[in-house]
Amino acid sequence: MNSYETALSIIRQLKENGHTTYIAGGWVRDFFLEHRSDDIDIATSASVEEITTLFPKTIPVGINFGIVIVVEEGHHFEVATFRKDLGYEDGRRPTGIAPSDPKEDAMRRDFTINGMFYDPIEKKLHDFVGGKDDLEQGIIRAIGNAHERFLEDRLRMMRAVRYSCRFQFPIETKTLQAIIAHANDLFPSVAYERIWQEFVKMARFAHFNVELITLHRLNLLQQIFPSLKDTHADEIQSRVEHLPRFPDNCPVIAKVLELFPNSTLDDKLAICRQFRLSNKELLFVEYLQKVEEAFSNENLELYDWAKLYANEDFFTALNILGARLEEQERKTLFTKHKKQMQKLFNPILRIQKSEPIIRSHHLKEQGIKPGKAMGSLLHEAERIATNEGLEDLEALLARLRESSHWPTSPE
């Protein structure tokens, strides 16, 4: 069964056991926007205990908040008990919860377009917050008092921007005024990891550049990156206007770092660590920096280019650098490097497979003992082979003996 059919069977089972049960939140919104979605959340009057009794495989992800994951047919569904929140202290999560009815549950949610429920059995919408009207009018509106919604969870201010840019809906005036009023309160309530998750969600859809500009205009971007406090909105726009041309597989951090065109590698890595990014993402940032430096170095050897080309992320990096250029410059850049890559096909392959022409045993046969000198010679051999297009073993050994790296007397 697909995810919707599986969700339907879960809902049917809950309803057959006397529990009011609906699909909640984003799926309902996307359903009425005619956007296909497999991200289905379920809200029910059943307690956590009743849910875990009915379904054999559950994951207790948020028992204290009445939430469990039900696993059926290989699909995971968040199933939550209708609840009301009993107050907030840290600007992120409620101090406690109590069981409630669907209307009270809807009133604690963030935006009207996310606060609707849908009964897929009766094919009936349950809308206690005016979400359907706002969806039809194309408006992002906080549920109830916008100030209260943002003080409950400060990250909702960024979410408002995300939904506004994703759906091209303006933010309703009172909601917008509340964001402006509370932008300075983003920290310390919100952890940087949650900020990063929001950036990642923003970058999944078009208009990420517009989202960054909007965050800046609302004084949220400056809270996240204080160094941008005195940067004019026009400058931010200039720095990110080319983001729509970035490749689809581009790491999100590469897009965010376009906000800091003059930063050092150390500065960039500090930003990565602040968001607790993975080692893979840090390595990409380091590699992208090397490619950028290579493109500004007219004296770079073919061997150095071959090492850059051999990296699996080269075309991603090339497309990022190309996105910053005008169309004709971009075409010229791609043509130049595709031709050069073809010329260096064999050296690239050797680097990727770790199969150099000259290996340690060849040098041992020449009387070179393992050590620093041997390592230097192995490196020099591959450099000569690549730069001079020399691939014959004996000819390469002869050429290596002529180099300054060859010891005057074997070790």
N, C-alpha and C positions, 0 to 999 in steps of 0.2 A: 504493500500500500504506500501511496505517496504521503507526504507529511500532513496534508489537509485531511485526507481520508482517515489517517491515524488519529489526528486530533479529534475528528468527528466521533470516532469510536470511544475515545476517552470521555468526551462530553456526554455522549449518550449513556455511558455506564454511570457517570455521576448523577445525571438526571434521573435515571431509572432507580437510583438509590435515594431519591428524594431531595437532591441538592440542586438549587438554582445554579446554573453554570453557563458562562458565556465566553466567547473569544474577546479578549481585551486589547486596548491600546493600538500599537502601530499597525498591526495587521488589518484592523477595522478601517483605519485611516486609508491605508494603501488599497484596500478592497474597493472603497468608494472612489478612489482616484484611478481605479482600474490599473493599478500597478501590481504585478505578481509578487507575492512574498511567501517565503516558507518559514518566516520567523513568527511563530504563533504562540502567544501567551494566553493562558486560560485563567479565568477568575471564577471562583465558586464559593458557595456558602458552606461547603464541607471544611471541616477542620483538618489540620495536618495529620492528626491521628487517623481520621476517617479516610483521607486520601491514601496514606501508606497502607492501610488495611485493604483497600480496594485494589491497589496495584502492586504486583509482586516486586517490581524493580523501581526503586526511587533513590534519589540522591538528596541528602539533607543540606541544601545550600544556604537556606535562610530560615531555619525553623523558628527563630525568635521573631521573625517578621511574617510568619505564616506562609512561607514559600518552600516548595520542594520541586525537584525535577523529576518528572515521570518519564521513564524510558520505555518506549513501546515500538516494536518493529524497527529497532535501530535508530529511531528518532527521539530527540530530547525535547520535552515541553516543560516550560515553567508553569507550575500550577500554584496559584496563590489564593488564600482565603480572603474574602471580602473583609476589609479592615478600615479602621479609622486610626490616625496617628495621634498620640497623646502629648504632643509637644516636641519641640526641637531645642537642643542646647548648643550643638557644635556646627550648625550650618551645613549639615550633611545628612544625618540620619535621625529618626525619631527616638525619643527616650523610651517609648513603649508603644504598644499597639493594643487595640481591642477589636473583637469581632464587630462587623457592621453589616449594613445592607448595601446593595449595589450603588445607590445614590450617594451615600456617605463615602464609599470607596472612590467613586468618580471625583468627588469634590477635593480629595487629597492629591490628585494627580496634577501634572505640570500644565499642559496646554489643552485647550478645548478639543483640538483635532486629535489628541491622543487619549481623550477621556471617554470615548464611546465604547459601548459593549454591543456584541452581535451574537444572536442566538442562531447558529447554523442549522439547527433542527427545524425551528419554526420559521427560519429566514426572516428574522425580525430584529430591527435596530432598537437599542435602548440608549437614548441620548439624554442625559440629565444636565448637560453643561452647554448645550448649543453648539456642539462640535460640527454637526452636519451643516448648519447654516454657515459657520466660519469656513468650512471646507469649500462650500459652494461659492462663497464670496472671496476666498483666497486670502485669509487673514490668520496671522499667528497671534493668539490671544491667551494670556494666562488664565487659568481657572480661578474664579473668585477674586480675591485681593492679590494683585500681582506682587506687591511688596512682601506679603506673607509667603507667597510661593517661592520667591527668590531667597528670602532669609531662611526658609526651611532647607533649601539645597542651592548653594550659590552657583553650582555648575549649570543650573537651569538657564542662567543668563547666556552661556555659550551655546546651549542647546537651542535657544530661541533663534540665535543667529544661524545655526546650522539648518534648522527647518526653514527659516525664511529664505536662505539662499538656495537650498535644495529644491524647494517647491516654487521659488520665485513669488512668495507671498510676503507682503509687507507686514511688519510687526505693528500691531494695534497701538494706538497712542499711549494709553495708560501703561501698557506692558513695556513699551519703549522707555517711557519716563522712569519706570521703576528700575530698569537696567541701568540707566544713566545715574540714578540716585545711589545704586548699590555696587557699582563697578569697583569702587575702592575696597569693598568688603570681600572680594573674591578670595583673598588669602587672609589668615592661614587656614581657613576652614577646608579648602579644597586641596587635596594632595596633587603634586605634579604628575603622578602616574595617571590620575583621572583626567587631568588637563590633556595629557598626551592621547589618552583613549578617545577624547573628543576630537582632537586634531585628526586622528586616524579615521574616525567616522566621517568627518567633513571631507577628507580627501578621497573618499570612495566615489563621490559624485562630482559632477561638473561644478564650476564656479568656486573652487577652493580659493582662487585669488580674490574673488569678491568677498568671501567669508573673512579672509585676513584683513582686507581693507575695512570691512564693517566692524570687525572686532576692534580695530584701531580707532575708528570714528566714535565708538561707544566707550573708549578708554579701558577696554578689557585687555587688549594686546599689550598695552603699556604696563599693566599689572603683572602679566606673565613675563614680559621682557622689559625690565626697567630701562635698559639702554636705549629703547625706542621712545622714551618719554618726550624728547625734544625733536623727534623726527616728524616732519610735516606729512599730512595725509597724502599729498601729491607725490611725495618721495616714496612712500609705501606703495602707492599704486604703480609707480614706475618700476619698483623692484620686483613686483609680482605679476606684472601684466602678461608676461610670457609663460606663466605656469600652465595654461591650457595646452601648450605645445609639448609639455613634458611627456615622456613615454608612459604608457599605462603601468608598466612594471617598476616604475620609479619608486624607491623607498620614500615614505612620507617625510623623513628627516631632510632629504635633499630639497624638497619643496620649502620646508620651513626655513632652512638655512639661507634661502634666497633673500630673506629679510635682512641678512647681514653680509653684504657683498664684500666688505673690506675686513672681515674678521680673520684672525689667524687660525691655523689648525687647532692650536690649544684652546682658543675661544670656542670653536665649533665642538670640540670634544667635551668641553665643560658643559655645554648646552645638552649634549647627548646624555651625559652622566646625571645631569639634573633631572632629566625625565626617566632615568634608569633604563635606557635603551639597551638592547642586546649587543653582545660582542660583534655579531654579524653586521649590525647597523653601524657600529663604530668603525669597523674595518672598511665598510663601504665609504664612509665619510673620508677616511684616510686615503683610500684609493682614488676617489673623485678629486681630492686635492692634488694628488700626484699627476693625474691626467691634466688638470687645469694648468699646473706648472709646466708640464711637458709642452702644451700647446703654445706657451709663451716663450719657449726656449728654442731658438732657431738652430742651435748647435747640437741638438740631441742626436745621439748615435742611433743607428738602425737597431742595435742590440737592445737599447733602452726601450725603443718603440715595440720591439718584439715582446719584451717582458710585459709591457702594458697591454698589448693586443691579446696576449695569452690568457689574461684574466677574463673569467666568464661574464664580468660586469662591464666589459669595455663598451659594448654597443649601447648599454643603458647610459653610461657616462657620456659617450659621444652624442647621444640624442639630447641629453641635458644641456651640454655645451652648445649644441646646435640650436636648441630652443631659444637661446639668448640672441641669436643672430637674425638678420633679415633673410628672406627666402633664398635669394641668389647666393649669399655668403654661405648659407647652410648647405645648399647643393654642392657648392665648390668644396666645402669641408668634407662632406661625405664621400665625394668622388675621389679626392686626394687620398683619404685613408683606406678606402676599399682597395684602391690600386696598390697602395703600399703594403697592405695586408696580404694581397695576392703574391706580391714579390717576396714576402717574408713567410710564406706558407710553411716551409720546412722548419725554419728556426722556431716558429710559433708552436708547431706540433711537437718538436723536441722538448720545449719548455713545459708544455702541458702534460706530456707523458713522462717527464723527468728522464729523458733518454739522450744525453749529450753525445756528441761524436767521440770525444776523448773522455775516458773514464779513468778512475784511480789505478786500475790494473795496467792500463797502457803506460802511465807515468812510472809505475813501479818497475816495469820492464826497462825503463830508461834510467833506472837508478835513483829515482826520486822517492824519498821516504814519506810516509804519511805525516802530515803536520801543516803548519801555516803556509809554507811554500807550495805544497801540493794544492791546497785549497785555492791559492792565488792563481796557480797555473790552470786549474780546471775552469775557473771563471774566465781567465784570459783566453783560453782556447775557444770557448763558446762565443766570446765577444768577437774574436777574429773571424771565426766561421760565419757569424751573422753579418758583420760589417763588410767582409770581403767576399761573401758568397762562396766560401771554401768548405767543401764537404768531404773531400777525399782524406782519409785518415792519415796516410803517410805524408801527404803534402801539408796537412795541418800540423802534424808533429814537427816537420821541418821548419814551417813558419813560426811555430811556437819557440823552437830553439833559438831563433833569431831575435826573439823579443827580449826586452829588458827584464822580464819576469823569470826567465830561465836562469837558474843559479850558475855561477861561474864554475863551480865544481859540485857534482852531485852530493846531496846530504848523506 
